[in-house]
Amino acid sequence: MSQRLRGELAVITGASSGIGAAIARELGALGLRLALIARREERLAEVCAQVAELGGEAWPYPVDIRNSEALENTLSKIQSEHGDARVIINNAGLGHSAPLTSGVTAHWREMLEVNVLALCVCTREVTAQMRESGDWGQVIHISSMSAHRVPEGSGVYSATKFAVRSLTEGLRKELRELKSHIRVTAISPGFVETEFAAHYHRSEERAKEIYNAYPVMSAEDVARQVHFVLTQPPHVQVHDMLSRPTQQLT
């Protein structure tokens, strides 16, 4: 980890479990201060305790990020309590098996609100903090291989991840036009063993089938990718990191 980032504040969304929790442990152990955002207050407290055991500092901020006003207020509270953020990890994301021909509107809306709109709000608010305090930092979107191909039946979910891919490049161009030193990266993993599959398929059994078919990635694998991005020298921007389990076909 760059000494430049040690002691700086990182905001992580979706930090109560899975990839977000693994990133929190990774970055907390490396000396960043952490503001952790998710809906589940008890789970957030557990992750903060894990970070503390590793010698780091982390604070829980429970909020439903689908509520844009509440999210903006939370980000403002984090800034007032801990100062300007230098890193934003837009990790919160979810999927539903909700095809375009038969999906439930509420499921489409939730995917768009969490995967796209909340990401936009966090990016806008935190990059403003970065620009006001030195104009440098790192934006990381935890995206998906589904931003690069469309698995069968996942057209709407993939559409949200294609949006993240567009937002990554769009933000890069905006920042270059502003002559900013803020970097932006998307990390796009394939199958990672988290709560995602059970939620997507509404079936613990189906999730076990997917994750036991061959060795899949772990949340810690993705956290190490975040570490890699943050350790690059200031003149190097990792734009999009694609990874998948070695035996994953698609």
C-alpha positions in Angstrom: 0.0 0.0 0.0 1.3 3.5 -0.9 2.4 5.4 2.2 0.5 8.3 0.6 -2.8 6.5 1.5 -1.9 5.4 5.0 -4.2 7.1 7.4 -6.5 8.3 4.6 -10.3 7.7 4.7 -11.9 5.1 2.5 -15.6 4.7 2.1 -16.9 1.2 1.2 -20.5 0.4 0.3 -22.0 -3.0 0.7 -19.5 -3.6 3.5 -21.5 -5.9 5.8 -20.6 -9.2 4.0 -18.8 -10.8 1.1 -16.5 -8.8 -1.1 -17.2 -5.5 0.8 -16.3 -7.1 4.2 -13.1 -8.6 2.7 -12.1 -5.3 1.2 -12.6 -3.7 4.6 -10.4 -6.2 6.3 -7.7 -5.8 3.6 -7.6 -2.1 3.7 -8.0 -1.7 7.4 -5.0 -3.9 8.0 -3.0 -1.7 5.6 -3.7 1.4 7.6 -6.6 3.2 5.9 -9.4 4.5 8.1 -12.7 3.1 7.0 -16.3 4.3 6.8 -18.5 1.2 6.1 -21.9 1.6 4.6 -24.6 -1.1 4.4 -28.2 -1.8 5.6 -27.4 -4.5 8.2 -26.2 -2.7 11.3 -25.2 -5.7 13.3 -23.2 -7.2 10.4 -21.5 -3.8 10.0 -20.5 -3.8 13.6 -19.0 -7.3 13.2 -16.9 -6.2 10.3 -15.7 -3.1 12.2 -14.7 -5.4 15.1 -12.8 -7.6 12.6 -10.9 -4.6 11.3 -10.1 -3.5 14.8 -8.6 -6.9 15.5 -6.3 -6.4 12.6 -5.1 -3.1 14.0 -7.4 -0.8 11.8 -10.1 1.7 12.4 -13.6 1.4 11.0 -16.9 3.0 11.7 -20.4 1.7 10.8 -22.9 3.7 8.8 -26.2 1.8 8.4 -28.3 3.1 5.5 -30.4 1.8 2.7 -28.5 3.2 -0.3 -31.7 3.0 -2.5 -32.8 6.1 -0.6 -30.7 8.8 -2.4 -31.4 11.5 0.2 -30.5 9.3 3.1 -27.3 8.2 1.3 -26.3 11.8 0.6 -26.9 12.7 4.3 -24.8 9.7 5.4 -21.9 10.7 3.1 -22.1 14.2 4.5 -22.1 12.9 8.1 -19.0 10.7 7.3 -17.2 13.8 6.0 -18.1 15.9 9.0 -17.0 13.2 11.5 -13.9 11.9 9.7 -12.8 14.4 7.1 -12.6 14.1 3.3 -12.5 10.6 1.8 -9.6 9.7 -0.4 -10.9 6.4 -1.7 -14.5 5.3 -2.6 -15.2 1.6 -3.2 -18.6 1.3 -4.9 -19.0 -2.4 -3.9 -22.8 -2.6 -3.2 -24.6 -4.5 -5.8 -27.2 -7.2 -6.2 -29.0 -9.2 -8.9 -32.3 -10.8 -9.5 -33.2 -13.5 -12.0 -35.6 -11.1 -13.8 -35.6 -11.4 -17.6 -36.9 -8.6 -19.7 -39.8 -10.6 -21.0 -41.1 -11.8 -17.6 -39.3 -10.0 -14.8 -40.9 -8.1 -11.9 -40.7 -4.4 -12.2 -39.7 -4.0 -8.5 -36.7 -6.3 -9.1 -35.6 -4.2 -12.1 -35.9 -1.0 -10.1 -33.9 -2.4 -7.2 -31.0 -3.4 -9.5 -31.0 0.0 -11.1 -31.2 1.8 -7.8 -28.4 -0.1 -6.1 -26.1 -1.0 -9.0 -26.3 2.3 -10.9 -28.0 5.2 -9.1 -26.4 4.7 -5.7 -23.0 4.3 -7.4 -23.5 7.6 -9.2 -24.5 9.4 -6.0 -21.5 8.0 -4.0 -19.1 8.9 -6.9 -20.4 12.4 -7.2 -20.3 13.2 -3.5 -16.9 11.7 -2.8 -15.1 12.9 -5.9 -16.2 16.4 -4.9 -14.5 15.9 -1.5 -11.4 14.7 -3.3 -11.3 17.6 -5.6 -11.6 20.1 -2.7 -8.7 18.5 -0.8 -5.8 18.1 -3.1 -7.6 16.8 -6.2 -6.3 13.2 -5.9 -7.7 9.8 -4.9 -9.2 6.6 -6.2 -12.6 5.5 -7.3 -13.2 1.8 -7.6 -16.4 0.2 -8.9 -16.8 -3.5 -8.1 -18.4 -4.5 -11.4 -18.8 -7.9 -13.0 -17.8 -10.0 -15.9 -21.5 -9.5 -16.8 -20.4 -6.0 -17.9 -18.6 -7.7 -20.8 -21.0 -10.4 -21.9 -24.6 -11.3 -21.3 -25.2 -14.6 -19.6 -28.5 -16.3 -20.5 -31.5 -14.8 -18.8 -29.5 -11.9 -17.2 -30.2 -9.2 -19.6 -31.4 -6.6 -17.1 -28.7 -7.4 -14.5 -26.1 -7.3 -17.2 -27.5 -4.0 -18.4 -26.8 -2.5 -15.0 -23.2 -3.7 -15.1 -22.8 -2.4 -18.7 -23.9 0.9 -17.3 -21.1 0.7 -14.7 -18.7 0.0 -17.5 -19.9 3.2 -19.3 -19.8 5.2 -16.1 -16.2 4.2 -15.5 -15.1 5.4 -18.9 -17.3 8.5 -18.7 -15.9 9.5 -15.3 -12.3 8.9 -16.6 -13.0 11.4 -19.4 -14.7 13.9 -17.1 -11.7 13.8 -14.8 -9.2 14.2 -17.6 -11.1 17.2 -18.9 -10.9 18.7 -15.4 -7.1 17.9 -15.3 -7.8 16.0 -12.1 -5.4 13.4 -10.6 -8.3 11.2 -9.4 -8.1 7.7 -10.8 -11.1 5.5 -11.6 -11.1 1.7 -11.9 -13.7 -1.1 -12.5 -13.0 -4.5 -11.1 -15.0 -7.1 -12.9 -14.9 -10.6 -11.4 -16.6 -13.8 -12.5 -18.0 -16.3 -10.0 -17.2 -15.3 -6.4 -18.6 -17.2 -3.5 -20.7 -14.7 -1.6 -24.4 -14.3 -0.8 -25.0 -13.2 -4.4 -26.1 -16.5 -6.0 -28.6 -17.4 -3.3 -30.2 -14.0 -3.6 -30.2 -14.0 -7.4 -31.7 -17.5 -7.7 -33.7 -17.4 -4.5 -32.2 -20.8 -3.7 -29.4 -21.8 -1.3 -29.3 -25.2 -3.1 -28.7 -23.5 -6.5 -26.0 -21.4 -5.0 -24.2 -24.5 -3.7 -24.4 -26.1 -7.1 -22.8 -23.1 -8.7 -20.1 -22.6 -6.1 -19.3 -26.4 -5.8 -19.0 -27.1 -9.5 -15.3 -26.1 -9.5 -13.0 -23.9 -7.4 -14.5 -20.4 -7.6 -13.0 -17.1 -6.5 -13.2 -15.9 -2.9 -14.1 -12.4 -1.6 -10.4 -12.2 -0.5 -9.3 -12.7 -4.1 -11.2 -9.6 -5.1 -9.9 -7.7 -2.1 -6.3 -8.4 -3.2 -7.2 -6.9 -6.6 -8.3 -3.7 -4.9 -5.0 -3.7 -3.0 -3.2 -4.1 -6.3 -5.0 -1.1 -7.8 -4.3 1.1 -4.9 -0.6 0.2 -4.9 0.0 1.5 -8.5 2.1 4.7 -8.8 0.2 7.9 -9.3 0.9 8.0 -13.1 -0.6 4.5 -13.6 -4.4 3.9 -13.7 -5.8 0.4 -13.9 -8.9 1.0 -15.9 -10.7 -2.4 -15.8 -9.5 -5.6 -14.2 -11.3 -8.7 -15.5 -10.9 -12.0 -13.6 -12.7 -15.3 -13.5 -12.1 -18.7 -11.9 -9.8 -20.7 -14.1 -12.4 -23.4 -14.8 -15.3 -20.9 -15.5 -16.3 -21.4 -19.1 -18.3 -18.2 -19.9 
